[in-house]
Amino acid sequence: MRERPAMASHRLDLPSICDICGKARSTRKHAACSRTRQQLKREEWASYMDNIAAKKAQGGSRHAN
């Protein structure tokens, strides 16, 4: 089971300036920044995925007949 939903189903709206180091994303590699961002967002993702699981567990019909 996936830990997170797929994010690349559409163009990602990322700013051109890195929010961690403050430098342009296109000028250097941001692997370390990406790891830092993932650690910071871990709790946010956990909460999001818990909400998705609760909606699925709740069940119900998506479409009205």
Secondary structure, 3 states (H helix, E strand, C coil): CCCCCCCCCCCCCCCCECCCCCCECCCCCCHHHHHHHHHHHHHHHHHHHHHHHHHHHHCCCCCCC
